[in-house]
């Protein structure tokens, strides 16, 4: 079973149960309307030693920041403002003192940067490495919430930053080069919280998500949820220094925002984004009515078997 096949089976298993007002599995966050035109959003992410990180290749402080950053990125992808988190962590004996204290300092630093409270959690002993689980909670006006399911034919597809830097960093780390600029990017993702909130306020932005598993996988989630297809121009994918275009399309953990926007307002949106944040929105393709993802090179379809990261 694939990772997403497993998720679909869970969704089917619980479908007969009452939803209690939640929009559940299928987006970056679950959504709970709370009245007066507002909703809370909820997300959870798990990081496991040996799968998501190597303690020998990252500091505890960096890992504390990253554990929070990946969750704040999900909240931002909904157009919501993060307000609180819950942290659960399993620690082996050799990480229970100084390492844990440094981890919490990193977690606190990013919490302070974005005004997020740590509202609770749990701790336990681990017999096989560090395991971290974070639940993040955000708040947004209902009119500002962005979902994966709202892309429409004709929409312009944008990436809100260069892609592939984290993949290049992981390549360096696995080769024993832990001190390169790309390796530092991999260990220290910066969630686009302000950008997500701002894009949420723009009605011309239709679908949005964050890039955690790679453009080639994550864009397909928007297409599947929206019942549409896409054409992506390979030469327009913004590859970061040290990454080629395939890495930019397939490597994960960039945590940049991926969005679609109404074509008549796309140019104005990109101009306003640059004025506001000093960085470009990169137009990489368009949404089509026909299902499927088509890669184009110089305007012609190219049969590229590109996919992002999956656990299974």
Secondary structure, DSSP 8 states (H G I E B T S, - for coil): --HHHHHHHHHHHHTTS--TTEE-TTSSSEEEEEETTEEEEEEEEEEEBTTTB-GGGS-HHHHHHHHHHHHHHHHHHTT-EEEEEEEEEEE-GGGTTHHHHHHHHHHHHHHHHHT-EEEEEEEEE-SSS-EEEEEEEEEEEGGG--BGGG--TT-EEEESS-BSHHHHHHHHHHTT-TTSHHHHHHHS----HHHHHHHHT-TTEEEEEE-SS-HHHHHHHHHHHHT-EEEEEGGGS-B-TT--HHHHHH------EEEEE-GGGHHHHHHHHHHHHSS--EEEEEEESSSEEEEEETTEEE----------
